[in-house]
């Protein structure tokens, strides 16, 4: 599991930052990529990475401002040309389907796959045997959501050494034991598979927030996250602008992380007013005063979220 930042700027593209898009690569877990927001030229950014658009199975849109959705029509179209055949699911506030279907219709774009649209509301918006995605409305000028991606706990590893010490050699029986079945051995004795499986492995949590003012609503989304990705459009001295435009400061993001037992905070959605290395360092330092394990995202930055040890 790892995250690639395809765009880390706010509002308009800048020379060093494209507008917002984040890819969550779940290649080992499910051979898929999930995209969070899709600002203008996201597909151009993808060209500089190893991402294959046909592996993008889900796109989660935080809100409908242009810097978060204008890249959708182009990416969706190119996915057809690049071998995309599996269905694509797009989650977002009401209106996202109208935007996409209008763009595709007017441009006479034909797709080789189906698109499903899901209007996001607060609560669990996706769940299967291995992942759950929760959404919660935060505080912006229009409906804006934060997403909490929860990997479910994984079963522990098979205690092979213990089995071998009992004279149980590798073979089909190992799979039955790993499935926690009750197994009868050749000598007639019976063992419970669950007795030979190590402790469960705690799943990982990634929280990705859309544009928002500082709000305690974000605490539930961020709680115990291994990685919190939070907008920090403005520095501390520009807190009045952050409030007026429904955005957060570096300090706002750090306060959320500090109060939520987060492991790491990444600042993104940076205003183009902050360009120089000195200005960017100051943004990080402001957040680190409140929450030390903070970094600032840059385009094409990758962050690995390693699997945890047994509980």
N, C-alpha and C positions, 0 to 999 in steps of 0.2 A: 504494500500500500504506500503510495507516495503522491505528493501534490506538486503540480507544475503551475506556476503563475504565468499565464499567457498575456495578461494585461493588468497593470497595477496603478493606472492613473485615474483621475476623476474628471468627469465632464467632457473634456476634449482630448484628442491624442496629443502627445508631446513627443519631442525628439527621442527621449529615452524611455518613455512609458506609453504603451498603448492603453486604451480604455479597458474596462474590467472584463476579465474572464479567468476562471480557475479550473484546472482539470484535476480530478481525483482519479488516479490510475489504480484500478483494482484488477490488474492483470493476473496476478497469482491467485487471488481470491475467487474471481469469476470471469476472467478474460474479457473484462469490460472497462470502459472509461466513462465516468460521469462528469458532465460539464456544469459549472455553476456560473451563470451569466455568459453572455456572448456579445460583447461589444463589437463595434465596427472593426473589421479587418482581423477578427479572431482567426479566420482560416489562413490569413497571411502569417500570423504568428505561429500557427501550427506547423507551417512549412519549415520552421527552424527547430523543430523538435522531432522526436521519434513517434509522435502520436499518429495513429491511422484513423481518419474520420469514420471509417466503417465500424470501428470498435466503440464509437460513442453510442451508447444505448439509452442514456437518459440525460436530459438537460433540465436543470433547475434554475428558474429565473427568479431573482429576488424581488424585482419590481420593474415597471414598464418605462422607466426613463431611457432615452435613446442610447446613452453610453453603456447600457446593460443589455440591449436587445438588437441594435442595428446590424449586428453581424449574423443574425440567425438566417435570413433568406439565402445568403451566399453559402454559408456552411451547409445548410440543408440540401441545397442544389448540388454542391460539389460532392457531397456524400454519395449521391446517386452515381455520379461519373466515376467515383473511386471505388466502386464495388460494393456499396452498401445495399444489403438486401434485407437485413433484419429490421424489425419495427423499431421506431424511435419514439420514445415517450417524452413529452415536454410538459413540465410542471411549472405553473406560474399563476400570478393573479389573474382574475377575470379580465379578458381582453387580449390575452396572449394568442389565443387561437385565431381571433379575428385579424390580428396584425399579420400573423404568418400566412394564413390562407389568402388574405388579400394580396400580399406581395407575390405569392406563388401564382395566383390566378392572373393578376395583371401582367406578369412576365411570362405567362404561358409555360411555366416550369412543370415538367413531368418527372415524377419521382418513381424510383424502382422499388420503393418500400412504403409501408403504411406509417402514418404518424398518429399517435394518440395524444390528446391534450387532456390534462387534468388541472382543473381550477383549484388552486391551493386554498385551503382553510386551515385554521389552527388545529393541531393534533397530529396523529400519525397519518402520513400521506402515502407511505410505502412500507411494506413489510414482507419478507419471505423468511426462509429458514436460517439465513445467515446475517441479514441486515434489517435494520429499521431506520426510517427517516422521519423525523418529526419537524414540524413547521410551527413557527410562532410569529405573530405580527409584532413588528417593532414600530418605531416612531419616526416617520418620514413625512414629506409633504403629500405623498400618495401612498397607497397600500404597499408596504414593504415587509418582506419576511426574512427571518433568519432560519437556517436549516441546521439540524443536528443529526449527523450520521452516526449510527450506533452499530458497531459490529457485535453480534451476539457472541457470548462466551463459547469457546471451542472445547471439544472434548480433550481430555488429557491423553498423553502418549501411552502406548502399550508398554507394560513393564516386562520387556523381553528377557532381561537377565533372571528375573524371578521365575518366569516360565521355564527357562532352560535349566535352572537349578532343580526344578521339579521333574525334569526329564521330558518336558513337552517341547518338541522340536518344531521349527517353523513349518508352516503348511497351511492348508485351508482352515484348520482349526483356529489359527491366529485371528482370522477375519471374524469368526464367530465370537471369539473372546473380545475383540475390539468393539464389536457391536453390543457388548454387555449381555450376551446371551448366556444362559445356563448350559454348560457343556458336560457331557459324560465322556470320561477318558476310557482308554482301552482296558484299564484294569477295573473298570466299573465305578470308580469314584467320580464324584460330581463336583465341579467347581463353578463359581459364579464369575462371569467375565468382568463384572464391575469391580471385583477385588483385585484385578490385575491391570487397572487403568489408573494412570496418575491423576493428580488434581487438574481441574479444568483450567483453561487458559483464558484469562480475562480479555474480552474484546476491546477494541480501540474505539475512541470517540473523537470525531472531528466536528467542530462547530464553525459554520460559515455564515456571517451576518451580512445582510444587505445594508443599504444606506440607512442611517438612523441617528437621531440625537441620543445623548446619554439617557438611558432608561434602565431601570431595574428589571424590566421585562426580559432583558438580555441574560439575566443571571441563570434562568432555567435552561436556556439554550447552551450556555457555556459551562455549566456545572461539571466538574471533574474531567473536562476535555483534555485529551492528549495534545490537541492543537486547536487553538482558537484563532480564527482569521477574522479580523475586525477592521472596519474602515477607520482611517485616521486622516480625514481630508485636510484638517487644519492643525497647526501647532497650538500650544497653550496660549500664546499671546493673542491668537485670533479666535478665542473662544466665543466672542460675540458673533462672528461670522458663522461659526459652526452652529450656534443656536438658531440664528436667523434663517439659515438654509437647511435646517434639519439634518445636520451632520455631527460627527464626533471629532473631538480633539485626540491627540496622542494620550493625554492624561485620562480622558474619558475611557478609552479602550483599556488602558492599564488598570483602571479602577474595577472594571468588569472582570478582568482576568484575575486580579488580586482577590476579589471577593468570591470567586467561583472555583478555587482550587485547580486552576488550569496549569498544565505542565509547561506549555510554551505559547507565547503570543506572537502573532505576525501582524504587523501593521500594513495596510494596503489602501487603495483608493486615495492616493496622495495627490493633492492639488499641484497644478503646474507652477504655482508661485514658488514652490520649493525645488530648486534645481541644483544648486551647488552641493558638493560633498559636505561642506560646513553646515549648510542648512539641514541636510538629511541627517547628519550626525546629531544635530541638536534635537531633531524630532525623536530619534531613538533614545537619547539621553533623558528627555522629558518623561518618556514612558518608563524607562528603567528606574527612575527615581521612585516610582510607585510599584513596579513589577519588574524585577531584574531580568528574568528570562524572556526578554523581548527583542525581536529583530524587525527590520523593515524589509518588505518584499521588493524585489526588482523583477523586471520582465525576464522570464525564462529561469528564474530561481526554482530549484527543486528541493523538496523536503521529504525525507523518508520518515515514515512512522513505523518503527519496528514492532514486530509482534511481541507481546508481553510474555513474561514467564508465568508459570503455573500459579494459580491463586494460593 
